[in-house]
Amino acid sequence: MFFQKQKHKKVNKYTKFIVCISIVVAIVLAYGVRLIQLQVVDYDYYLKESKMASAASITVDATRGEILDRYGRTIAYNREGYNIILDYNSSSNSRINKTLEKVIKVIKSNKDKWRDKLPISEKAPYKFTEKADSSEIKTLKSKLEVQNYANIDECIANMIKSFGLENYSAKTQRLLMGIRYTMILEDFSITYPYTIAEDISEKTKSIILESSDSFTGVRVKEVCVREYTDDTLATNLIGTTGPIYAEDWAKYKEKGYSYSDYVGKSGVEEAFEDYLRGTNGVDKAIVNSETGETEIVTESEPVAGNSVLLSIDIDLQKTAQKSLKKFMSSLTSKKIFASSASIVCLDVNSGEILAAANYPSFSMTDYKKNYSKLSKDKSNPLFNRAFQGVYPPGSTFKPVVGSIALTVGSITKNTNFYCKKYYDYYGITFKCMHYHGSINVVNAISKSCNYFFFDTGRRTGISTLNEYSKLMGYGVKTGVEIPESSGVLAGPAYTNSIKATWNPGDTLQASIGQSYNLFTPLQIATGTATIANGGTRYRSHLLHEVRSYDLSEVIVSPFADVVANTGLSKNAIETVKQGMRSATFDGTASSTFSSYSLKVGGKTGTAENPSPKRDNALFISFAPYKNSEIAVAINVEEGRYGYLTASVVKDIYDQYYFAKYKGSSIADYDDLIY
């Protein structure tokens, strides 16, 4: 028994020893196999990895979404272009300078342009450029790490030394320091490659690609370049794209942009940047520790931005621009020297802006090539008068006053005042343009009787007029997505803000669209649309729909945002619309519309300018008279006679309602004649 126990114990001892030896052998074998794999099987891979000093992610730009009209017709699209990119490497100043010098020589020989943001003149004697502001100069000195009081010679000397430019001619020094400074300004690094030149010619591209070994760290990158089917179409609305400015870099950097990215800078391009931008891809840049060369490896592909469909109708927009330009040219024969004009057309049941034109205007080609000249042009073609210009509405405000007075009971449809041309009140005499005799609100709108609205405004009171006017969109922003003015609604609140006194006579003047009243054509069109649709004010907007880049998926559907139910009574609106129908049939706009196939409502306006200029000419309208669909407002600065402008509005209706029936009999569009 004792012997058996001892034997069992001895067996256990040997078993444990064998197990331990087996484990050790297994571990040694595993390490051996792994070592063989590392040193023999995967030798090339790990040798390559050992040479990689660092790696970083690079943003790959997504294709910018396109801008289309409401029917999917292209306005702004992308064409294929090419940029020259310099990838980060650990080369010396000397090597970088030689590479840049060779690249610029190719670019220059083909008349392409390279990027240079150095705010110093290109030729000696050097000075800070005229367009450089104090912030740019301050940034320059900060990046160069010189004192704020350093002069231009000290800045140049610093760059020559820092960039290793001592052995170059003065001309080449300036060329290279411009690029080298821009590289610093744009955080040139492995993460942020530098764009030397944009949208290069095919010849430059070919030379760089064919001689790639001669340009260390340089590559050609395919990019999207913004183009337009018509570079004159709605330019004040579409806006522009451009580089990210230094002062905005922090904001865009947080969103994942690269410094060399182009973003929406104005108009629709800026307003809908988040839709248009898309999702960037990612490349990994791996730097070889031995050669300093960078290898680019794709990690994720970019996703194109969405297509933005605007509320604009291309055909209607073209008609508005063409008609406005023709009209302005025709005025000189009438010895009317008008300076500028704008027109807005709205969908009365949604607030969508169907067309908005300005005169004078500009082309995108001129903007790119001659921005400096355009910005200094005294006629100010870059100014979006339709949305930002503010003007007295004149008699186009009378339907607003009439609808309010009828709603609150200050007058009725049957109220008659006797117009004797001169209205005496508050010890002041106010003038009507004609003797109208006994007149009611319908005829007062049709004939534009000041006398009637002087008394109507006095009875209603300025506070009531202002309360409803705001609901109708006057003196408040319409909500459009691009910059607009809020205008001025005449009343005690405004005079208090400018430390002036509101007098009783001011109410009378405000009631005929004068006094301090100043509104944008967009606001005036919005107010007209509110009357036309029965009293609902919609937010005016340019966005119709958002779809995926290939248009297959709807991101944002068409919409109509109600801003206010004005509370105007149905009877009040119908009465005012009768007056506006009369204005186009036998009133102040009858010369244009009395025999027109389509029944429309309208109101002319001749407004005194705040400055000693000739009167502005205005016209508002909606169509058809029943079941209205669109509203139009036009303002011609120094146009003198409102009834003349009605011809432009008629062109709008011709295009919107009758263009597709051109050559057909009138029976084809009988359903449009109400």
Helices and strands as residue ranges (DSSP letters): H 2-36, I 37-41, H 43-50, E 52-60, E 67-68, E 74-86, H 93-109, H 134-144, H 152-162, H 170-185, E 194-197, H 202-210, G 212-214, E 218-228, H 235-238, E 241-243, G 246-248, H 249-254, E 262-264, H 267-271, H 273-277, E 281-288, E 294-300, E 307-310, H 314-330, G 331-334, E 340-347, E 353-359, H 364-376, H 385-388, G 394-397, H 398-408, E 417-419, E 422-425, E 428-431, E 437-439, H 441-447, H 450-460, H 462-471, H 492-497, H 504-510, H 521-532, E 536-538, E 543-547, E 554-556, E 562-565, H 570-585, H 590-593, E 601-607, E 616-623, E 630-637, G 642-645, H 646-653, I 654-658, G 659-661, G 666-672
